[in-house]
Amino acid sequence: FAFCPILTTLDLVGGIHNTVASLHLENWRNGMKGEINRINQVLRYTTSPQKTPVVRDWIRSVIRLLDHYKVEHKAMLKEATTLLELALWKADLNEKEEGLV
């Protein structure tokens, strides 16, 4: 990008937008959209020699944020699974105590 002095915007294509849309929490989706759009605010004020490192850092930042949300999502799923297992276990105990089983 160093030889692209008029480069001021980047558009991501592919599955990233579907991935962002599928994020569980709205603030995660908004955070990702903000990070994805941030490059277009930064590029217009970036000199040609700095465009490549700026884009590289931005890509890393987008990936890092998405990875963070994936980890958080897995933790939420694990917690929800544990709560469901406990609720089913308790319901089973209640049925046995009531003599229904």
All heavy atoms as an XYZ file, in Angstrom:
818
protein
N       0.805     -1.201      0.000
C       0.000      0.000      0.000
C       0.850      1.269      0.000
O       0.320      2.355     -0.095
C      -0.935      0.019      1.200
C      -1.870     -1.162      1.249
C      -1.678     -2.189      2.165
C      -2.923     -1.263      0.369
C      -2.536     -3.262      2.215
C      -3.774     -2.337      0.400
C      -3.586     -3.341      1.322
N       2.146      1.100      0.113
C       3.033      2.252      0.180
C       2.988      3.089     -1.092
O       3.254      4.283     -1.055
C       4.459      1.803      0.460
N       2.650      2.467     -2.197
C       2.614      3.191     -3.463
C       1.184      3.508     -3.887
O       0.891      3.642     -5.072
C       3.345      2.391     -4.549
C       4.785      2.149     -4.205
C       5.213      0.890     -3.785
C       5.713      3.179     -4.256
C       6.533      0.669     -3.445
C       7.035      2.968     -3.921
C       7.448      1.705     -3.512
N       0.305      3.626     -2.934
C      -1.107      3.950     -3.172
C      -1.467      5.234     -2.428
O      -2.204      5.204     -1.438
C      -1.998      2.813     -2.704
S      -1.649      1.225     -3.458
N      -0.961      6.363     -2.892
C      -1.184      7.602     -2.144
C      -2.652      8.015     -2.051
O      -3.036      8.717     -1.112
C      -0.375      8.642     -2.910
C      -0.228      8.089     -4.281
C      -0.221      6.598     -4.127
N      -3.487      7.580     -3.004
C      -4.890      7.995     -2.951
C      -5.792      6.956     -2.265
O      -6.999      7.150     -2.179
C      -5.429      8.330     -4.358
C      -5.326      7.123     -5.287
C      -4.719      9.528     -4.943
C      -6.014      7.325     -6.629
N      -5.206      5.896     -1.747
C      -5.978      4.895     -1.016
C      -6.486      5.512      0.288
O      -5.709      5.903      1.152
C      -5.123      3.666     -0.699
C      -5.793      2.583      0.136
C      -6.925      1.918     -0.653
C      -4.781      1.559      0.585
N      -7.805      5.633      0.393
C      -8.381      6.222      1.601
C      -9.417      5.327      2.254
O      -9.822      5.578      3.395
C      -9.042      7.579      1.298
O     -10.052      7.389      0.302
C      -8.014      8.600      0.833
N      -9.892      4.306      1.549
C     -10.886      3.405      2.133
C     -10.589      1.962      1.751
O     -10.023      1.694      0.693
C     -12.325      3.736      1.669
O     -12.386      3.625      0.252
C     -12.746      5.115      2.105
N     -10.984      1.071      2.644
C     -10.895     -0.369      2.395
C     -12.253     -0.977      2.698
O     -12.913     -0.590      3.655
C      -9.859     -1.030      3.314
C      -8.393     -0.730      3.041
C      -7.532     -1.383      4.117
C      -7.986     -1.239      1.683
N     -12.650     -1.934      1.873
C     -13.883     -2.677      2.114
C     -13.525     -4.142      2.270
O     -12.818     -4.709      1.428
C     -14.857     -2.525      0.942
C     -15.441     -1.132      0.839
O     -15.691     -0.517      1.889
O     -15.643     -0.666     -0.296
N     -13.988     -4.740      3.342
C     -13.771     -6.163      3.542
C     -14.844     -6.933      2.789
O     -16.009     -6.550      2.781
C     -13.835     -6.522      5.023
C     -12.691     -6.005      5.878
C     -12.904     -6.414      7.329
C     -11.362     -6.539      5.385
N     -14.433     -8.014      2.173
C     -15.374     -8.874      1.455
C     -15.273    -10.280      2.037
O     -14.357    -10.594      2.788
C     -15.078     -8.896     -0.065
C     -15.294     -7.527     -0.667
C     -13.672     -9.388     -0.345
N     -16.211    -11.095      1.673
C     -16.175    -12.476      2.139
C     -17.043    -12.677      3.359
O     -17.979    -11.930      3.622
N     -16.696    -13.676      4.139
C     -17.531    -14.114      5.241
C     -17.422    -13.312      6.519
O     -18.158    -13.575      7.465
N     -16.538    -12.329      6.566
C     -16.351    -11.585      7.823
C     -17.638    -10.894      8.264
O     -17.963    -10.874      9.445
C     -15.182    -10.564      7.732
C     -14.919     -9.904      9.097
C     -15.460     -9.503      6.699
C     -14.224    -10.777     10.080
N     -18.399    -10.369      7.328
C     -19.630     -9.676      7.692
C     -20.678    -10.660      8.224
O     -21.429    -10.326      9.140
C     -20.163     -8.867      6.519
C     -19.237     -7.756      6.111
N     -19.037     -6.638      6.896
C     -18.435     -7.606      5.031
C     -18.154     -5.837      6.309
N     -17.780     -6.399      5.179
N     -20.713    -11.864      7.673
C     -21.617    -12.895      8.195
C     -21.192    -13.312      9.598
O     -22.033    -13.543     10.468
C     -21.642    -14.118      7.275
C     -22.308    -13.826      5.958
O     -23.126    -12.920      5.849
N     -21.960    -14.585      4.942
N     -19.889    -13.419      9.810
C     -19.371    -13.776     11.129
C     -19.749    -12.712     12.148
O     -20.216    -13.022     13.242
C     -17.842    -13.954     11.086
O     -17.526    -14.980     10.139
C     -17.286    -14.320     12.438
N     -19.571    -11.469     11.782
C     -19.914    -10.360     12.688
C     -21.416    -10.362     12.978
O     -21.831    -10.198     14.129
C     -19.457     -9.004     12.104
C     -20.023     -7.845     12.906
C     -17.939     -8.940     12.044
N     -22.221    -10.581     11.959
C     -23.676    -10.590     12.143
C     -24.125    -11.720     13.063
O     -25.158    -11.611     13.728
C     -24.371    -10.699     10.791
N     -23.347    -12.788     13.128
C     -23.739    -13.932     13.951
C     -23.236    -13.843     15.393
O     -23.531    -14.727     16.196
C     -23.233    -15.232     13.318
O     -21.826    -15.324     13.427
N     -22.504    -12.784     15.711
C     -22.033    -12.631     17.092
C     -23.220    -12.506     18.035
O     -24.226    -11.866     17.717
C     -21.113    -11.418     17.222
C     -19.750    -11.560     16.565
C     -18.999    -10.236     16.621
C     -18.936    -12.666     17.210
N     -23.084    -13.112     19.205
C     -24.195    -13.273     20.140
C     -24.723    -11.956     20.701
O     -25.930    -11.747     20.766
C     -23.759    -14.195     21.275
C     -24.826    -14.507     22.252
N     -25.916    -15.279     21.937
C     -24.994    -14.133     23.540
C     -26.695    -15.380     22.982
N     -26.156    -14.694     23.978
N     -23.852    -11.079     21.102
C     -24.283     -9.835     21.755
C     -24.193     -8.642     20.810
O     -23.250     -8.527     20.019
C     -23.427     -9.565     22.996
C     -23.513    -10.620     24.102
C     -22.555    -10.270     25.233
C     -24.929    -10.731     24.633
N     -25.148     -7.744     20.940
C     -25.184     -6.569     20.076
C     -23.940     -5.701     20.255
O     -23.400     -5.185     19.272
C     -26.435     -5.744     20.350
C     -26.575     -4.543     19.436
C     -27.847     -3.761     19.677
O     -28.670     -4.153     20.527
O     -28.018     -2.736     19.006
N     -23.464     -5.550     21.496
C     -22.277     -4.709     21.687
C     -21.042     -5.358     21.060
O     -20.115     -4.657     20.654
C     -22.065     -4.366     23.159
C     -21.770     -5.561     24.020
O     -22.232     -6.662     23.757
N     -21.024     -5.338     25.083
N     -21.014     -6.687     20.943
C     -19.918     -7.340     20.214
C     -20.009     -6.992     18.727
O     -19.003     -6.669     18.093
C     -19.980     -8.850     20.377
C     -19.700     -9.356     21.753
C     -19.350     -8.634     22.866
C     -19.753    -10.711     22.166
N     -19.188     -9.470     23.933
C     -19.429    -10.747     23.539
C     -20.048    -11.905     21.515
C     -19.394    -11.928     24.267
C     -20.016    -13.084     22.240
C     -19.681    -13.084     23.601
N     -21.210     -7.092     18.177
C     -21.391     -6.753     16.750
C     -20.995     -5.296     16.507
O     -20.286     -4.994     15.553
C     -22.841     -6.996     16.330
C     -23.212     -8.457     16.272
C     -24.588     -8.674     15.655
N     -25.660     -8.045     16.394
C     -26.324     -8.606     17.399
N     -26.013     -9.831     17.790
N     -27.299     -7.962     18.006
N     -21.447     -4.407     17.380
C     -21.115     -2.985     17.225
C     -19.615     -2.747     17.369
O     -19.041     -1.940     16.639
C     -21.882     -2.143     18.237
C     -23.366     -2.115     17.943
O     -23.804     -2.405     16.830
N     -24.166     -1.795     18.949
N     -18.988     -3.447     18.311
C     -17.539     -3.324     18.484
C     -16.773     -3.758     17.250
O     -15.819     -3.092     16.825
N     -17.198     -4.877     16.669
C     -16.522     -5.361     15.458
C     -16.754     -4.408     14.283
O     -15.828     -4.109     13.538
C     -17.021     -6.770     15.081
C     -16.431     -7.877     15.904
S     -14.616     -7.976     15.867
C     -14.290     -8.159     14.123
N     -17.982     -3.949     14.133
C     -18.273     -3.009     13.033
C     -17.440     -1.740     13.186
O     -16.906     -1.219     12.206
C     -19.761     -2.670     12.998
C     -20.627     -3.822     12.525
C     -22.102     -3.468     12.630
C     -22.977     -4.648     12.279
N     -24.404     -4.357     12.464
N     -17.334     -1.259     14.416
C     -16.524     -0.069     14.662
C     -15.064     -0.290     14.331
O     -14.419      0.571     13.716
N     -14.541     -1.448     14.724
C     -13.134     -1.750     14.436
C     -12.911     -1.924     12.941
O     -11.907     -1.469     12.391
C     -12.690     -3.009     15.200
C     -11.226     -3.309     15.071
C     -10.326     -2.195     15.584
O     -10.747     -1.387     16.430
O      -9.175     -2.133     15.123
N     -13.846     -2.566     12.262
C     -13.726     -2.745     10.808
C     -13.768     -1.394     10.104
O     -12.986     -1.137      9.176
C     -14.829     -3.688     10.286
C     -14.531     -5.117     10.745
C     -14.955     -3.609      8.776
C     -15.659     -6.106     10.518
N     -14.638     -0.512     10.539
C     -14.774      0.797      9.888
C     -13.689      1.789     10.283
O     -13.490      2.784      9.592
C     -16.151      1.384     10.187
C     -17.258      0.601      9.526
O     -17.070      0.020      8.464
N     -18.410      0.555     10.157
N     -12.985      1.497     11.370
C     -11.950      2.418     11.863
C     -10.882      2.706     10.817
O     -10.391      3.832     10.696
C     -11.306      1.842     13.124
C     -10.253      2.736     13.746
C      -9.680      2.096     15.004
N      -8.999      0.846     14.751
C      -7.727      0.734     14.348
N      -7.002      1.818     14.145
N      -7.186     -0.437     14.153
N     -10.538      1.706     10.011
C      -9.462      1.889      9.028
C      -9.784      3.017      8.057
O      -8.896      3.757      7.637
C      -9.146      0.573      8.278
C      -7.868      0.706      7.460
C     -10.295      0.153      7.388
C      -6.619      0.942      8.260
N     -11.055      3.179      7.735
C     -11.421      4.219      6.769
C     -11.314      5.621      7.361
O     -11.196      6.598      6.628
C     -12.816      3.954      6.211
C     -12.834      2.686      5.388
O     -11.852      2.344      4.735
N     -13.925      1.966      5.429
N     -11.343      5.724      8.678
C     -11.110      7.009      9.330
C      -9.615      7.316      9.407
O      -9.197      8.462      9.293
C     -11.707      7.008     10.742
C     -13.184      6.693     10.790
C     -14.006      7.648      9.946
O     -13.761      8.849      9.949
N     -14.962      7.122      9.225
N      -8.832      6.262      9.583
C      -7.385      6.419      9.767
C      -6.659      6.612      8.440
O      -5.748      7.444      8.343
C      -6.813      5.178     10.506
C      -5.307      5.210     10.553
C      -7.403      5.079     11.895
N      -7.060      5.882      7.404
C      -6.327      5.920      6.127
C      -6.288      7.296      5.488
O      -5.287      7.665      4.882
C      -6.927      4.928      5.129
C      -6.419      3.510      5.210
C      -7.096      2.644      4.156
C      -4.919      3.431      5.050
N      -7.345      8.041      5.623
C      -7.370      9.349      4.948
C      -6.321     10.308      5.499
O      -5.935     11.262      4.852
C      -8.768      9.960      4.999
C      -9.216     10.389      6.369
C     -10.560     11.047      6.339
N     -11.574     10.005      6.144
C     -12.855     10.194      6.290
N     -13.305     11.385      6.601
N     -13.704      9.226      6.118
N      -5.846     10.050      6.726
C      -4.828     10.912      7.336
C      -3.453     10.247      7.396
O      -2.548     10.772      8.032
C      -5.261     11.311      8.756
C      -6.604     11.991      8.774
C      -7.710     11.343      9.292
C      -6.762     13.267      8.242
C      -8.956     11.961      9.303
C      -7.997     13.892      8.245
C      -9.085     13.225      8.769
O     -10.313     13.836      8.774
N      -3.322      9.104      6.723
C      -2.077      8.340      6.765
C      -1.260      8.614      5.511
O      -1.784      8.580      4.396
C      -2.377      6.828      6.868
O      -3.220      6.602      7.996
C      -1.114      6.024      7.010
N       0.024      8.876      5.685
C       0.894      9.107      4.542
C       1.157      7.792      3.820
O       1.055      6.712      4.411
C       2.234      9.723      4.978
O       2.880      8.816      5.859
C       2.017     11.066      5.666
N       1.518      7.884      2.548
C       1.752      6.685      1.734
C       2.714      5.696      2.367
O       2.421      4.502      2.406
C       2.263      7.069      0.343
O       1.199      7.433     -0.473
N       3.877      6.108      2.855
C       4.803      5.122      3.415
C       4.250      4.405      4.644
O       4.679      3.300      4.973
C       6.039      5.945      3.793
C       5.921      7.238      3.081
C       4.470      7.455      2.826
N       3.300      5.013      5.330
C       2.754      4.412      6.548
C       1.511      3.551      6.316
O       1.038      2.886      7.231
C       2.427      5.516      7.556
C       3.648      6.204      8.105
C       4.569      5.207      8.801
O       4.134      4.399      9.607
N       5.839      5.250      8.450
N       0.975      3.557      5.089
C      -0.271      2.833      4.832
C      -0.126      1.331      5.073
O      -0.994      0.725      5.696
C      -0.778      3.110      3.423
C      -1.323      4.516      3.283
C      -2.012      4.726      1.985
C      -2.347      6.175      1.750
N      -3.438      6.710      2.518
N       0.958      0.734      4.614
C       1.137     -0.713      4.795
C       1.178     -1.109      6.266
O       0.424     -1.996      6.679
C       2.380     -1.215      4.047
O       2.212     -0.952      2.644
C       2.599     -2.704      4.265
N       2.013     -0.491      7.104
C       1.995     -0.896      8.516
C       0.672     -0.579      9.218
O       0.246     -1.333     10.096
C       3.156     -0.124      9.148
C       3.617      0.852      8.150
C       3.094      0.454      6.821
N       0.016      0.488      8.820
C      -1.271      0.832      9.432
C      -2.315     -0.230      9.081
O      -3.064     -0.694      9.941
C      -1.730      2.242      8.994
C      -3.198      2.474      9.297
C      -0.882      3.300      9.675
N      -2.364     -0.637      7.821
C      -3.313     -1.672      7.400
C      -2.983     -3.001      8.078
O      -3.873     -3.705      8.546
C      -3.341     -1.812      5.859
C      -4.132     -3.038      5.436
C      -3.923     -0.551      5.216
N      -1.708     -3.328      8.153
C      -1.281     -4.576      8.804
C      -1.714     -4.588     10.274
O      -2.284     -5.566     10.753
C       0.226     -4.747      8.696
C       0.732     -6.061      9.261
C       2.238     -6.208      9.204
N       2.803     -5.896      7.906
C       3.690     -4.911      7.668
N       4.119     -4.155      8.668
N       4.144     -4.695      6.459
N      -1.480     -3.490     10.970
C      -1.882     -3.406     12.378
C      -3.392     -3.481     12.538
O      -3.902     -4.096     13.468
C      -1.354     -2.114     13.007
C       0.150     -2.116     13.177
O       0.769     -3.199     13.092
O       0.713     -1.024     13.383
N      -4.110     -2.855     11.617
C      -5.574     -2.889     11.661
C      -6.089     -4.312     11.455
O      -6.986     -4.752     12.189
C      -6.142     -1.947     10.601
C      -7.603     -2.110     10.368
C      -8.613     -1.707     11.196
C      -8.220     -2.719      9.246
N      -9.826     -2.030     10.639
C      -9.612     -2.652      9.447
C      -7.731     -3.313      8.082
C     -10.521     -3.160      8.515
C      -8.630     -3.815      7.166
C     -10.011     -3.739      7.383
N      -5.539     -5.028     10.491
C      -5.953     -6.417     10.255
C      -5.708     -7.252     11.500
O      -6.564     -8.033     11.927
C      -5.228     -7.010      9.028
C      -5.739     -6.348      7.749
C      -5.410     -8.531      8.962
C      -4.934     -6.691      6.508
N      -4.551     -7.076     12.114
C      -4.250     -7.803     13.353
C      -5.257     -7.457     14.454
O      -5.688     -8.314     15.215
C      -2.832     -7.508     13.810
C      -1.786     -8.158     12.944
C      -0.389     -7.820     13.426
N       0.606     -8.441     12.561
C       1.776     -7.931     12.297
N       2.140     -6.777     12.846
N       2.622     -8.555     11.501
N      -5.611     -6.198     14.537
C      -6.555     -5.756     15.549
C      -7.941     -6.370     15.327
O      -8.599     -6.808     16.284
C      -6.645     -4.231     15.537
O      -7.598     -3.782     16.447
N      -8.388     -6.420     14.082
C      -9.682     -7.022     13.758
C      -9.672     -8.507     14.131
O     -10.604     -9.011     14.773
C     -10.028     -6.832     12.261
C     -11.209     -7.698     11.849
C     -10.316     -5.366     11.967
N      -8.610     -9.204     13.770
C      -8.507    -10.634     14.080
C      -8.455    -10.857     15.587
O      -9.132    -11.748     16.121
C      -7.282    -11.252     13.382
C      -7.506    -11.268     11.867
C      -6.984    -12.652     13.904
C      -6.263    -11.608     11.057
N      -7.679    -10.042     16.284
C      -7.546    -10.173     17.741
C      -8.904     -9.949     18.426
O      -9.295    -10.706     19.328
C      -6.506     -9.189     18.261
C      -6.142     -9.339     19.706
C      -4.959     -8.472     20.149
N      -4.893     -7.144     19.559
C      -4.037     -6.770     18.592
N      -3.154     -7.625     18.107
N      -4.048     -5.539     18.117
N      -9.641     -8.937     18.000
C     -10.948     -8.656     18.597
C     -11.933     -9.782     18.309
O     -12.672    -10.224     19.199
C     -11.495     -7.322     18.079
C     -12.773     -6.808     18.729
C     -12.599     -6.640     20.234
C     -13.188     -5.498     18.085
N     -11.936    -10.289     17.083
C     -12.824    -11.395     16.734
C     -12.476    -12.642     17.547
O     -13.367    -13.327     18.052
C     -12.757    -11.681     15.236
C     -13.766    -12.697     14.718
C     -15.197    -12.286     15.055
C     -13.594    -12.875     13.220
N     -11.192    -12.920     17.695
C     -10.769    -14.058     18.518
C     -11.222    -13.891     19.964
O     -11.661    -14.847     20.605
C      -9.251    -14.245     18.461
C      -8.773    -14.813     17.144
O      -9.604    -15.345     16.383
O      -7.553    -14.726     16.878
N     -11.130    -12.672     20.484
C     -11.590    -12.403     21.849
C     -13.077    -12.718     21.990
O     -13.500    -13.381     22.947
C     -11.316    -10.943     22.213
C     -11.982    -10.510     23.468
N     -11.541    -10.901     24.716
C     -13.082     -9.736     23.673
C     -12.338    -10.383     25.635
N     -13.271     -9.667     25.026
N     -13.886    -12.266     21.034
C     -15.322    -12.516     21.099
C     -15.634    -14.000     20.955
O     -16.577    -14.504     21.567
C     -16.068    -11.695     20.052
C     -16.091    -10.212     20.352
C     -15.989     -9.279     19.337
C     -16.202     -9.736     21.652
C     -16.013     -7.920     19.597
C     -16.223     -8.379     21.935
C     -16.137     -7.477     20.901
O     -16.162     -6.145     21.178
N     -14.856    -14.718     20.164
C     -15.061    -16.170     20.039
C     -14.803    -16.867     21.371
O     -15.558    -17.763     21.768
C     -14.132    -16.755     18.964
C     -14.551    -16.440     17.553
C     -13.559    -17.064     16.580
C     -13.881    -16.762     15.144
N     -12.884    -17.360     14.222
N     -13.759    -16.470     22.062
C     -13.451    -17.053     23.376
C     -14.578    -16.741     24.361
O     -15.020    -17.627     25.118
C     -12.087    -16.544     23.900
C     -11.887    -16.894     25.361
C     -10.956    -17.092     23.045
N     -15.041    -15.506     24.366
C     -16.137    -15.122     25.254
C     -17.404    -15.910     24.923
O     -18.138    -16.329     25.821
C     -16.407    -13.619     25.153
C     -15.315    -12.763     25.740
C     -15.172    -12.949     27.232
O     -16.203    -12.976     27.938
O     -14.029    -13.085     27.698
N     -17.658    -16.102     23.639
C     -18.842    -16.850     23.205
C     -18.772    -18.291     23.702
O     -19.762    -18.824     24.223
C     -18.947    -16.807     21.683
C     -20.127    -17.538     21.144
N     -21.399    -17.030     21.207
C     -20.232    -18.743     20.542
C     -22.239    -17.883     20.662
N     -21.555    -18.935     20.250
N     -17.616    -18.917     23.564
C     -17.451    -20.291     24.038
C     -17.652    -20.375     25.548
O     -18.265    -21.322     26.045
C     -16.072    -20.830     23.652
C     -15.954    -21.162     22.191
C     -14.575    -21.694     21.852
C     -14.449    -21.945     20.357
N     -13.118    -22.426     19.998
N     -17.166    -19.383     26.278
C     -17.347    -19.373     27.730
C     -18.821    -19.245     28.089
O     -19.301    -19.912     29.019
C     -16.540    -18.231     28.348
N     -19.541    -18.407     27.369
C     -20.974    -18.259     27.617
C     -21.721    -19.552     27.325
O     -22.631    -19.946     28.069
C     -21.542    -17.114     26.774
C     -21.112    -15.739     27.238
S     -21.705    -14.431     26.163
C     -23.436    -14.432     26.582
N     -21.352    -20.221     26.232
C     -21.989    -21.495     25.892
C     -21.712    -22.549     26.955
O     -22.607    -23.315     27.333
C     -21.512    -21.991     24.529
C     -22.032    -21.243     23.312
C     -21.412    -21.818     22.044
C     -23.548    -21.308     23.242
N     -20.487    -22.574     27.443
C     -20.124    -23.540     28.476
C     -20.935    -23.283     29.741
O     -21.452    -24.220     30.361
C     -18.627    -23.468     28.768
C     -18.153    -24.518     29.739
C     -16.654    -24.478     29.895
C     -16.216    -25.570     30.871
N     -14.779    -25.603     31.037
N     -21.067    -22.033     30.129
C     -21.838    -21.684     31.319
C     -23.309    -22.050     31.139
O     -23.937    -22.613     32.041
C     -21.697    -20.200     31.633
C     -22.448    -19.785     32.873
C     -22.278    -18.309     33.194
O     -21.424    -17.647     32.598
O     -23.035    -17.835     34.055
N     -23.861    -21.751     29.964
C     -25.264    -22.074     29.703
C     -25.484    -23.586     29.718
O     -26.494    -24.069     30.246
C     -25.689    -21.487     28.360
N     -24.548    -24.336     29.171
C     -24.647    -25.796     29.178
C     -24.620    -26.330     30.604
O     -25.405    -27.207     30.969
C     -23.495    -26.414     28.355
O     -23.568    -25.915     27.019
C     -23.567    -27.924     28.337
N     -23.736    -25.788     31.418
C     -23.646    -26.212     32.816
C     -24.941    -25.920     33.559
O     -25.454    -26.769     34.303
C     -22.462    -25.508     33.509
O     -21.270    -25.845     32.815
C     -22.342    -25.921     34.960
N     -25.504    -24.728     33.350
C     -26.767    -24.375     34.004
C     -27.902    -25.293     33.558
O     -28.737    -25.714     34.372
C     -27.122    -22.917     33.729
C     -26.241    -21.881     34.419
C     -26.576    -20.475     33.923
C     -26.387    -21.966     35.930
N     -27.936    -25.618     32.285
C     -28.961    -26.525     31.777
C     -28.802    -27.916     32.387
O     -29.784    -28.538     32.811
C     -28.896    -26.596     30.249
C     -29.904    -27.526     29.580
C     -31.336    -27.110     29.922
C     -29.682    -27.540     28.078
N     -27.581    -28.405     32.444
C     -27.335    -29.720     33.050
C     -27.772    -29.737     34.511
O     -28.396    -30.710     34.969
C     -25.853    -30.088     32.948
C     -25.418    -30.453     31.553
C     -23.917    -30.670     31.442
O     -23.167    -30.306     32.378
O     -23.481    -31.198     30.412
N     -27.465    -28.677     35.254
C     -27.876    -28.598     36.653
C     -29.396    -28.554     36.795
O     -29.967    -29.199     37.688
C     -27.251    -27.385     37.334
C     -25.752    -27.479     37.604
C     -25.217    -26.132     38.084
C     -25.442    -28.576     38.606
N     -30.059    -27.807     35.934
C     -31.520    -27.721     35.987
C     -32.146    -29.074     35.677
O     -33.113    -29.485     36.336
C     -32.015    -26.660     35.007
N     -31.605    -29.782     34.692
C     -32.132    -31.112     34.366
C     -31.887    -32.091     35.503
O     -32.748    -32.908     35.830
C     -31.497    -31.622     33.068
C     -31.907    -30.874     31.804
C     -31.070    -31.337     30.615
C     -33.394    -31.057     31.522
N     -30.722    -32.016     36.117
C     -30.386    -32.882     37.241
C     -31.350    -32.622     38.400
O     -31.878    -33.543     39.012
C     -28.939    -32.649     37.644
C     -28.475    -33.430     38.828
C     -28.236    -34.771     38.889
C     -28.201    -32.912     40.127
N     -27.819    -35.124     40.145
C     -27.788    -33.999     40.932
C     -28.253    -31.647     40.696
C     -27.443    -33.845     42.276
C     -27.912    -31.489     42.021
C     -27.514    -32.597     42.798
N     -31.603    -31.339     38.687
C     -32.511    -30.982     39.775
C     -33.928    -31.449     39.469
O     -34.625    -31.972     40.356
C     -32.493    -29.470     40.010
C     -33.377    -29.047     41.156
C     -33.308    -27.561     41.400
C     -34.235    -27.202     42.558
N     -34.259    -25.781     42.807
N     -34.373    -31.295     38.249
C     -35.713    -31.747     37.872
C     -35.834    -33.255     38.032
O     -36.857    -33.761     38.506
C     -36.021    -31.328     36.433
N     -34.776    -33.967     37.666
C     -34.769    -35.421     37.813
C     -34.847    -35.806     39.291
O     -35.593    -36.720     39.670
C     -33.510    -35.999     37.164
C     -33.507    -37.512     37.153
O     -34.534    -38.104     36.756
O     -32.475    -38.109     37.555
N     -34.099    -35.106     40.143
C     -34.145    -35.371     41.585
C     -35.532    -35.085     42.148
O     -36.052    -35.857     42.972
C     -33.112    -34.527     42.319
C     -31.661    -34.968     42.238
C     -30.776    -33.981     42.993
C     -31.473    -36.368     42.790
N     -36.127    -33.987     41.739
C     -37.467    -33.632     42.215
C     -38.488    -34.689     41.826
O     -39.361    -35.047     42.616
C     -37.890    -32.261     41.693
C     -37.128    -31.126     42.344
O     -36.527    -31.296     43.400
N     -37.144    -29.968     41.709
N     -38.390    -35.206     40.605
C     -39.307    -36.254     40.156
C     -39.121    -37.519     40.993
O     -40.098    -38.174     41.374
C     -39.098    -36.557     38.673
C     -39.634    -35.504     37.749
C     -39.383    -35.826     36.289
O     -38.813    -36.892     35.973
O     -39.774    -34.994     35.446
N     -37.880    -37.871     41.277
C     -37.610    -39.070     42.082
C     -38.126    -38.904     43.509
O     -38.670    -39.823     44.094
C     -36.115    -39.374     42.088
C     -35.629    -39.929     40.771
C     -34.145    -40.212     40.806
C     -33.696    -40.717     39.442
N     -32.256    -40.926     39.385
N     -37.968    -37.696     44.065
C     -38.462    -37.435     45.415
C     -39.980    -37.494     45.501
O     -40.547    -37.909     46.498
C     -37.977    -36.068     45.901
C     -36.518    -36.036     46.282
C     -36.065    -34.643     46.724
O     -36.881    -33.702     46.708
O     -34.888    -34.499     47.072
N     -40.622    -37.089     44.434
C     -42.093    -37.090     44.402
C     -42.639    -38.468     44.047
O     -43.843    -38.664     43.986
C     -42.599    -36.036     43.443
C     -42.285    -34.618     43.890
C     -42.650    -33.570     42.835
O     -43.202    -33.939     41.774
O     -42.363    -32.389     43.069
N     -41.740    -39.396     43.757
C     -42.168    -40.750     43.410
C     -42.744    -40.884     42.013
O     -43.458    -41.814     41.710
N     -42.415    -39.942     41.169
C     -42.932    -39.983     39.805
C     -42.121    -40.905     38.903
O     -42.581    -41.277     37.835
C     -42.966    -38.566     39.209
C     -43.863    -37.579     39.957
C     -43.694    -36.191     39.365
C     -45.313    -38.027     39.888
N     -40.954    -41.264     39.336
C     -40.101    -42.109     38.489
C     -39.991    -43.477     39.104
O     -39.930    -43.716     40.247
C     -38.720    -41.480     38.267
C     -37.827    -42.409     37.468
C     -38.844    -40.160     37.585
